[in-house]
């Protein structure tokens, strides 16, 4: 079997000199052409298909759709490329930031089985709707005493507990060790992203609309992403 060494060498050199070449992908022709269909339903379907395809190779797809959002000759195609790009950047946003469970808690003490002295535990007094805690099935009055191999020896453990959670990234998987109805349980939790401005809502002050704050944070993240990408080109 003959091997074209010169061709391989050329390709390796090209990848070293211009790494973006190695990431280049061809946008699927069929769905891309449908983005300018006269049928609105076909345009919507094509956009969803391209989003699904893009999530299989997000970095390369971001490059491709960023370029098309600027150079495509049809304004409808440019807008839909930008919408696809927004979805991909939103995916990136959801993986960035600090870890978040989504509970309100109260510090308490209890004596754990096989221990003689009381130690600090966290009583869950609220589970935030649609949060990581809610999706994992945490319940009111669950008593959390540790997670994974992290053992908190302080009497008041809520603050160090949340500090350690915030040091983790969104989508990190942890296992909470807790008591429910007197029985020890292990609950796996996939962390969410800490909502924007969460720490800025104090007692007596107007409450921030969390959904509006999240939309604004995503929009700012997307705009900053676009500004950086434009500066690179």
C-alpha positions as CSV (number, residue, x, y, z in Angstrom):
1,X,0.0,0.0,0.0
2,X,1.4,3.4,-1.0
3,X,1.0,6.4,1.3
4,X,1.2,9.9,0.0
5,X,3.7,11.2,2.6
6,X,3.9,14.7,0.9
7,X,0.2,15.1,1.1
8,X,0.1,14.1,4.8
9,X,2.9,16.4,5.5
10,X,1.2,19.3,3.7
11,X,-2.1,18.6,5.6
12,X,-0.3,18.6,9.0
13,X,1.6,21.8,8.2
14,X,-1.7,23.4,7.1
15,X,-3.3,22.4,10.4
16,X,-0.4,23.8,12.4
17,X,-0.4,27.1,10.5
18,X,-4.1,27.5,10.2
19,X,-5.9,25.5,12.9
20,X,-9.3,26.8,11.9
21,X,-9.1,24.8,8.7
22,X,-9.2,21.6,10.7
23,X,-12.4,22.7,12.3
24,X,-14.2,23.7,9.1
25,X,-17.4,21.9,8.3
26,X,-19.9,22.0,5.5
27,X,-23.4,23.1,6.5
28,X,-25.9,20.5,5.3
29,X,-27.0,21.8,1.9
30,X,-30.7,20.7,2.0
31,X,-31.8,22.3,5.3
32,X,-29.6,25.4,4.6
33,X,-31.3,25.9,1.2
34,X,-34.7,25.6,2.9
35,X,-33.9,28.6,5.2
36,X,-35.1,30.8,2.4
37,X,-38.1,28.7,1.4
38,X,-41.4,30.6,0.7
39,X,-43.0,28.1,3.1
40,X,-42.7,29.4,6.7
41,X,-43.1,25.9,8.1
42,X,-40.2,24.6,6.0
43,X,-38.0,27.4,7.2
44,X,-38.8,26.6,10.8
45,X,-38.1,22.9,10.3
46,X,-34.9,23.6,8.5
47,X,-33.7,25.8,11.3
48,X,-34.5,23.2,13.9
49,X,-32.6,20.5,11.9
50,X,-29.6,22.8,11.6
51,X,-29.6,23.5,15.3
52,X,-29.6,19.7,16.0
53,X,-26.8,19.1,13.5
54,X,-24.8,22.0,15.0
55,X,-24.9,20.6,18.5
56,X,-23.0,17.6,17.3
57,X,-20.0,19.8,16.4
58,X,-20.7,23.2,18.1
59,X,-17.3,24.9,17.7
60,X,-17.1,24.3,14.0
61,X,-20.8,25.1,13.5
62,X,-20.4,28.4,15.3
63,X,-17.6,29.4,12.9
64,X,-19.8,28.4,9.9
65,X,-23.0,30.1,10.9
66,X,-21.1,33.2,12.1
67,X,-19.7,33.6,8.6
68,X,-23.1,32.9,7.0
69,X,-24.8,35.4,9.3
70,X,-22.6,38.1,7.7
71,X,-22.2,37.0,4.1
72,X,-25.3,35.2,3.0
73,X,-27.1,37.0,0.2
74,X,-30.6,36.5,1.6
75,X,-31.5,38.6,4.7
76,X,-33.8,35.8,5.9
77,X,-30.9,33.4,5.8
78,X,-28.7,35.8,7.7
79,X,-31.3,36.2,10.4
80,X,-31.8,32.5,10.8
81,X,-28.1,31.8,10.9
82,X,-27.9,34.4,13.7
83,X,-30.7,32.6,15.5
84,X,-28.9,29.3,15.2
85,X,-25.8,30.9,16.5
86,X,-27.7,32.3,19.4
87,X,-28.9,28.8,20.4
88,X,-25.3,27.5,20.3
89,X,-24.0,30.4,22.4
90,X,-26.8,29.9,24.8
91,X,-25.6,26.3,25.2
92,X,-22.2,27.6,26.0
93,X,-23.6,30.1,28.5
94,X,-25.4,27.3,30.3
95,X,-22.1,25.6,30.9
96,X,-20.3,28.7,32.1
97,X,-20.5,30.4,35.5
98,X,-21.1,28.9,39.0
99,X,-22.8,25.8,40.1
100,X,-26.3,26.1,41.6
101,X,-28.7,23.6,43.3
102,X,-31.8,25.7,43.9
103,X,-32.8,25.4,47.5
104,X,-33.5,27.6,50.5
105,X,-32.0,26.1,53.7
106,X,-31.7,26.4,57.4
107,X,-28.8,25.4,59.6
108,X,-29.6,22.8,62.2
109,X,-27.7,20.2,64.2
110,X,-28.3,16.4,64.6
111,X,-26.4,13.3,65.7
112,X,-25.7,11.1,62.8
113,X,-25.8,7.3,63.2
114,X,-22.6,5.9,64.6
115,X,-21.5,9.3,65.8
116,X,-21.7,10.6,69.4
117,X,-21.6,14.4,69.0
118,X,-24.1,16.5,67.0
119,X,-22.9,18.0,63.8
120,X,-24.2,20.6,61.4
121,X,-26.8,19.7,58.8
122,X,-28.9,21.7,56.3
123,X,-32.7,21.5,56.4
124,X,-34.3,22.1,53.0
125,X,-37.1,24.7,53.5
126,X,-37.8,25.5,49.9
127,X,-37.1,23.8,46.5
128,X,-36.9,26.3,43.7
129,X,-39.2,25.4,40.8
130,X,-37.4,24.0,37.7
131,X,-34.1,24.1,39.6
132,X,-31.5,21.3,39.7
133,X,-32.9,20.3,43.1
134,X,-36.4,20.1,41.8
135,X,-35.3,17.9,38.9
136,X,-33.4,15.7,41.2
137,X,-36.4,15.2,43.5
138,X,-35.2,17.0,46.6
139,X,-38.1,17.5,49.1
140,X,-38.9,19.9,51.9
141,X,-37.3,18.9,55.2
142,X,-34.6,16.8,53.7
143,X,-31.6,17.0,55.9
144,X,-28.3,17.4,53.9
145,X,-25.1,16.6,55.8
146,X,-22.5,16.2,52.9
147,X,-22.1,15.6,49.2
148,X,-19.7,13.3,47.4
149,X,-16.6,12.9,49.6
150,X,-16.9,16.5,51.0
151,X,-17.6,16.3,54.7
152,X,-18.4,19.6,56.4
153,X,-17.5,19.6,60.1
154,X,-18.7,23.1,60.9
155,X,-21.8,23.6,63.1
156,X,-23.2,26.0,60.6
157,X,-22.6,24.4,57.2
158,X,-24.9,26.2,54.9
159,X,-22.4,28.9,53.9
160,X,-19.4,26.5,53.3
161,X,-21.7,24.1,51.5
162,X,-22.9,26.7,49.1
163,X,-19.4,28.1,48.6
164,X,-18.2,24.6,47.5
165,X,-21.2,24.2,45.2
166,X,-20.5,27.6,43.5
167,X,-16.9,26.5,42.9
168,X,-18.3,23.7,40.6
169,X,-19.3,24.2,37.0
170,X,-22.9,24.0,35.7
171,X,-23.7,20.4,34.6
172,X,-21.4,19.0,37.2
173,X,-22.8,15.8,38.8
174,X,-22.8,15.5,42.6
175,X,-24.3,13.1,45.0
176,X,-26.0,14.6,48.1
177,X,-26.0,12.6,51.3
178,X,-29.1,13.3,53.3
179,X,-31.7,12.0,55.7
180,X,-35.4,11.8,54.7
181,X,-38.0,10.6,57.1
182,X,-35.2,9.1,59.3
183,X,-33.6,7.2,56.4
184,X,-30.2,7.9,54.9
185,X,-30.4,8.5,51.1
186,X,-28.0,9.4,48.3
187,X,-29.5,11.7,45.7
188,X,-27.6,12.4,42.4
189,X,-27.9,16.1,41.3
190,X,-26.8,17.7,38.0
191,X,-26.0,21.3,38.9
192,X,-27.6,24.2,37.1
193,X,-26.1,27.6,36.5
194,X,-26.3,30.1,39.3
195,X,-29.0,32.7,38.2
196,X,-27.8,36.3,37.6
197,X,-28.3,38.8,40.5
198,X,-29.3,36.0,42.9
199,X,-27.3,37.4,45.7
200,X,-28.7,40.9,45.1
201,X,-32.2,40.2,46.4
202,X,-32.4,41.2,50.0
203,X,-35.2,41.1,52.5
204,X,-37.4,44.2,52.1
205,X,-36.2,45.1,48.7
206,X,-38.2,44.6,45.4
207,X,-37.6,41.1,44.1
208,X,-35.9,40.7,40.7
209,X,-37.9,38.8,38.1
210,X,-35.5,35.8,37.7
211,X,-36.7,34.9,34.2
212,X,-36.2,38.5,33.0
213,X,-32.8,38.6,34.6
214,X,-31.8,35.3,33.0
215,X,-33.0,36.6,29.5
216,X,-31.0,39.8,30.0
217,X,-27.9,37.8,31.1
218,X,-28.1,35.5,28.0
219,X,-28.5,38.5,25.7
220,X,-25.5,40.3,27.2
221,X,-23.4,37.1,26.9
222,X,-24.4,36.7,23.3
223,X,-23.6,40.3,22.5
224,X,-20.2,40.0,24.1
225,X,-19.6,36.8,22.2
226,X,-20.4,38.5,18.9
227,X,-18.2,41.5,19.7
228,X,-15.2,39.2,20.4
229,X,-15.8,37.1,17.3
230,X,-16.1,40.2,15.1
231,X,-12.9,41.6,16.6
232,X,-11.1,38.3,15.6
233,X,-12.2,38.6,12.0
